């Protein structure tokens, strides 16, 4: 049963990643009112969510790069992978929920850890009701934070808290083995300025290049012939 569950979860995570940011933003938008109601300031939360979701189209943009004759090279953004949204005791629900929206918008799987358990449960329920695939989201257990940071293949940690708290998290991450985990911090818990930075969402993505050989059989010879004409 466990193996079947993991296979189904992996399929849901892959499907969510392949959905595209615009489609994901439409699903997330349906949950924003309920998410905003869970925050300390629903107006600020709604403004933040709308700002993030408005960037969906740019996340789906594919840029054609110059390359050798006979091939196309397309640069695009892809999800980094398994991520954790981590709110310390000093974090606001608005910051945590904003990071949750950001991680999901960029197509990543998310593990949510926040001391306000009811906020976590209601947020996940609202997102599932809106159409986010259940296998994409989970709530962390009560394990020690240092234990959770060693989760296998954790690609991103979106953490909200004070500067000393996040500095300690960064130090703990530096001592873990495995892949390099990106720390995306939010320390401005009042203005949330980091979440309005132009490259904020890109930190949850990795750049990839798709190269396609566009030359048909014999095409190289034709190109050479034209070049020598």
PyMOL commands that set and color helices and strands:
alter all, ss='L'
color gray80, all
select helices_A, chain A and resi 2-18+21-29+32-37+42-53+56-59+93-105+117-130+134-136+145-148+163-174+193-196+201-204+219-228
alter helices_A, ss='H'
color red, helices_A
select strands_A, chain A and resi 63-65+71-79+83-87+110-114+137-139+156-160+182-186+205-213
alter strands_A, ss='S'
color yellow, strands_A
deselect
rebuild
show_as cartoon
